[in-house]
Amino acid sequence: MPITKCGTIQPIYEIGRIAQKYGITFHTDAVQAIGNIRIDVNELGIDLLSMSAHKFYGPKGTGVLYARRGIAFEPLIDGGGQESGKRAGTENVAGIIGTGVAIEKAYANFEEKNTKIQSLRDYYISRIEKEIPMARLNGDRHKRLPGNANFSFGRQTGAEMVKALNRDSICVSSGSACSSGFVRPSHVLLAMNLEKKRIETALRVTIGKYNTKEEIDTLVDCIKKYTND
């Protein structure tokens, strides 16, 4: 169960209580959440939790699986007995250390960082809704990650917008997955029962700690340019 979908924070506490009641092992995908919200695995009833270091400014290619003591699972990589027999292969020591340092930094200035990011996100949402009337915010307006905003713009597809903004050196995502030469719509937006056009024209923006208000202004101005073409 992902902690967030389309930026919206899911009711993990309630789900964890249900899982515990019926003796179900509960895994949550916290890749988007680590560094953005506080997570207490005991309070939330989480048995297994996965994270990816690059999402909180750690080294790319390094991930972490938290497993509650006593939870058994079958390794996907066989071979040596490294990591208590859970994953064969020589440990990536540099990646492990880098991940540890990154997560410490992510929570050392947690409130200050996320207050700034959320302020930029709200500013972005406000400008989009005031200046692009056709835009529709996807996901919960308030129970969402500090730096995430997903809008449907109603005209160009998300993939077209990604390409256009890339020419302006702006990196965003359409939320679609490319496979075998064709683009599939976001399974999250499909699950939300949004209309086809709204799904096709969705664009996801993720704001980080290094972004500035001036960059948000540039982003909005570029989106306006392409949605008005």
C-alpha positions as CSV (number, residue, x, y, z in Angstrom):
1,M,0.0,0.0,0.0
2,P,1.6,3.3,-1.0
3,I,1.5,6.0,1.6
4,T,0.7,8.6,-1.0
5,K,-1.3,8.4,-4.3
6,C,-1.3,11.4,-6.7
7,G,0.3,13.3,-3.8
8,T,-2.7,12.5,-1.5
9,I,-1.7,11.0,1.8
10,Q,-3.6,7.7,2.4
11,P,-5.2,6.6,5.7
12,I,-2.3,4.3,6.6
13,Y,-3.1,4.3,10.4
14,E,-6.6,3.0,9.7
15,I,-5.4,0.4,7.2
16,G,-2.7,-0.7,9.6
17,R,-5.2,-1.3,12.4
18,I,-7.4,-3.4,10.1
19,A,-4.3,-5.4,9.0
20,Q,-3.3,-6.1,12.6
21,K,-6.9,-7.1,13.5
22,Y,-6.9,-9.8,10.9
23,G,-3.3,-10.9,11.2
24,I,-2.3,-9.5,7.8
25,T,1.4,-8.5,7.2
26,F,1.3,-4.9,6.1
27,H,3.8,-3.5,3.6
28,T,3.8,0.2,2.6
29,D,5.6,1.9,-0.2
30,A,7.0,5.0,1.4
31,V,9.2,6.1,-1.5
32,Q,7.4,9.4,-1.9
33,A,6.8,10.0,1.8
34,I,10.2,9.7,3.5
35,G,11.5,13.2,4.3
36,N,8.2,14.7,3.5
37,I,6.0,13.4,6.3
38,R,6.9,11.9,9.7
39,I,6.5,8.1,9.9
40,D,6.3,6.0,13.0
41,V,6.1,2.3,12.0
42,N,4.8,1.2,15.4
43,E,2.1,3.9,15.6
44,L,1.0,3.1,12.0
45,G,1.1,-0.7,12.3
46,I,3.6,-1.1,9.5
47,D,5.4,-4.4,9.2
48,L,7.4,-3.8,6.0
49,L,8.4,-0.4,4.5
50,S,10.3,0.4,1.4
51,M,12.1,3.7,0.5
52,S,14.5,5.0,-2.1
53,A,17.4,7.2,-1.2
54,H,17.3,9.6,-4.2
55,K,13.9,10.8,-3.1
56,F,15.4,12.5,0.0
57,Y,18.6,13.7,-1.7
58,G,20.6,10.5,-1.1
59,P,22.6,8.4,-3.6
60,K,20.8,7.2,-6.6
61,G,20.4,3.4,-6.9
62,T,20.2,2.8,-3.2
63,G,17.0,1.6,-1.5
64,V,16.0,0.4,1.9
65,L,13.5,-2.3,3.1
66,Y,12.5,-2.0,6.8
67,A,11.2,-5.3,8.1
68,R,9.7,-5.6,11.6
69,R,11.6,-8.2,13.7
70,G,10.0,-11.6,13.2
71,I,8.6,-10.9,9.8
72,A,9.8,-13.6,7.4
73,F,10.0,-13.1,3.6
74,E,11.5,-15.0,0.7
75,P,14.6,-13.3,-0.8
76,L,14.5,-12.4,-4.5
77,I,18.3,-12.7,-4.9
78,D,19.8,-16.0,-4.0
79,G,23.5,-16.7,-3.4
80,G,25.6,-15.8,-0.4
81,G,24.5,-15.1,3.1
82,Q,24.9,-11.4,3.2
83,E,22.4,-9.2,5.1
84,S,21.3,-12.2,7.2
85,G,20.4,-14.2,4.2
86,K,17.8,-11.6,3.0
87,R,19.8,-10.3,0.0
88,A,22.8,-11.9,-1.6
89,G,25.7,-9.8,-2.9
90,T,28.3,-7.5,-1.5
91,E,26.8,-4.6,0.3
92,N,27.0,-1.1,-1.3
93,V,28.8,0.5,1.7
94,A,29.1,3.9,0.2
95,G,25.4,3.9,-0.8
96,I,24.4,2.7,2.7
97,I,26.4,5.4,4.4
98,G,25.1,8.1,2.0
99,T,21.5,7.0,2.6
100,G,22.0,7.1,6.4
101,V,23.4,10.6,6.2
102,A,20.8,11.8,3.8
103,I,17.9,10.7,5.9
104,E,19.4,12.2,9.0
105,K,19.6,15.6,7.2
106,A,16.1,15.2,5.8
107,Y,14.6,15.1,9.3
108,A,17.1,17.4,11.0
109,N,15.5,20.5,9.5
110,F,12.2,18.8,8.7
111,E,9.8,21.6,9.7
112,E,11.7,24.5,8.1
113,K,12.3,22.7,4.9
114,N,8.7,21.5,4.4
115,T,7.2,24.8,5.5
116,K,9.1,26.4,2.6
117,I,8.2,23.7,0.1
118,Q,4.5,23.7,1.0
119,S,4.5,27.5,0.7
120,L,5.8,27.2,-2.9
121,R,3.4,24.4,-3.6
122,D,0.4,26.5,-2.4
123,Y,1.7,29.5,-4.4
124,Y,1.9,27.3,-7.6
125,I,-1.6,26.0,-7.0
126,S,-3.0,29.4,-6.4
127,R,-1.5,30.9,-9.6
128,I,-2.6,28.0,-11.7
129,E,-6.2,28.1,-10.5
130,K,-6.4,31.9,-10.9
131,E,-4.7,32.2,-14.3
132,I,-5.7,28.9,-16.0
133,P,-9.4,28.5,-15.4
134,M,-9.6,25.1,-17.2
135,A,-7.1,23.6,-14.8
136,R,-8.3,21.0,-12.3
137,L,-6.4,19.9,-9.3
138,N,-6.2,16.1,-8.9
139,G,-6.1,14.6,-5.4
140,D,-6.9,16.0,-2.0
141,R,-6.4,19.7,-1.7
142,H,-5.1,19.6,1.9
143,K,-4.0,16.0,2.8
144,R,-1.2,15.9,0.3
145,L,2.6,15.9,0.3
146,P,4.2,19.3,0.8
147,G,5.7,19.6,-2.7
148,N,3.3,17.7,-4.9
149,A,0.7,19.2,-7.2
150,N,-1.1,17.3,-10.0
151,F,-3.2,19.3,-12.4
152,S,-5.2,18.4,-15.5
153,F,-5.1,21.2,-18.1
154,G,-7.7,19.9,-20.5
155,R,-5.9,20.6,-23.8
156,Q,-2.4,19.2,-24.6
157,T,-1.7,15.7,-23.2
158,G,0.5,15.4,-20.2
159,A,3.2,13.8,-22.4
160,E,3.1,16.8,-24.8
161,M,3.4,19.2,-21.9
162,V,6.4,17.3,-20.5
163,K,8.2,17.6,-23.9
164,A,7.3,21.2,-24.3
165,L,8.5,22.2,-20.8
166,N,11.6,20.1,-21.2
167,R,12.6,22.5,-24.0
168,D,12.5,25.3,-21.4
169,S,14.8,23.1,-19.2
170,I,11.9,22.4,-16.8
171,C,11.6,18.8,-15.6
172,V,8.0,17.6,-14.7
173,S,6.1,14.3,-15.2
174,S,2.9,13.3,-16.9
175,G,2.4,10.5,-14.4
176,S,2.2,8.0,-17.3
177,A,4.3,4.9,-17.7
178,C,5.8,4.0,-21.1
179,S,6.0,0.4,-22.0
180,S,6.5,-1.5,-25.2
181,G,6.2,1.6,-27.4
182,F,2.9,2.9,-26.0
183,V,1.8,5.2,-23.2
184,R,-0.5,3.9,-20.5
185,P,-2.6,6.3,-18.4
186,S,-1.8,6.6,-14.7
187,H,-3.4,3.7,-12.8
188,V,-3.9,6.1,-9.9
189,L,-5.9,8.6,-11.9
190,L,-7.9,5.7,-13.4
191,A,-8.7,4.4,-9.9
192,M,-10.0,7.9,-9.1
193,N,-12.6,7.4,-11.9
194,L,-11.6,10.6,-13.6
195,E,-12.8,11.2,-17.1
196,K,-10.5,10.2,-20.0
197,K,-9.6,13.7,-21.0
198,R,-8.7,14.7,-17.5
199,I,-6.4,11.7,-17.1
200,E,-4.7,12.3,-20.5
201,T,-3.9,16.0,-19.8
202,A,-2.6,15.5,-16.2
203,L,0.8,17.0,-15.3
204,R,2.6,16.3,-12.0
205,V,4.9,18.9,-10.5
206,T,7.2,18.1,-7.6
207,I,8.8,20.9,-5.7
208,G,12.1,20.4,-3.8
209,K,14.1,22.2,-1.2
210,Y,16.3,23.9,-3.8
211,N,13.4,25.4,-5.8
212,T,12.6,29.1,-5.6
213,K,9.6,31.3,-6.0
214,E,11.1,32.8,-9.2
215,E,11.3,29.2,-10.7
216,I,7.6,28.7,-9.8
217,D,6.8,31.9,-11.7
218,T,8.8,30.7,-14.7
219,L,7.0,27.3,-14.6
220,V,3.5,28.8,-14.4
221,D,4.3,31.3,-17.2
222,C,5.5,28.4,-19.5
223,I,2.5,26.3,-18.7
224,K,0.2,29.3,-19.6
225,K,2.1,29.7,-22.9
226,Y,1.6,26.0,-23.9
227,T,-2.0,25.7,-22.6
228,N,-3.0,28.9,-24.6
229,D,-1.4,27.7,-27.9
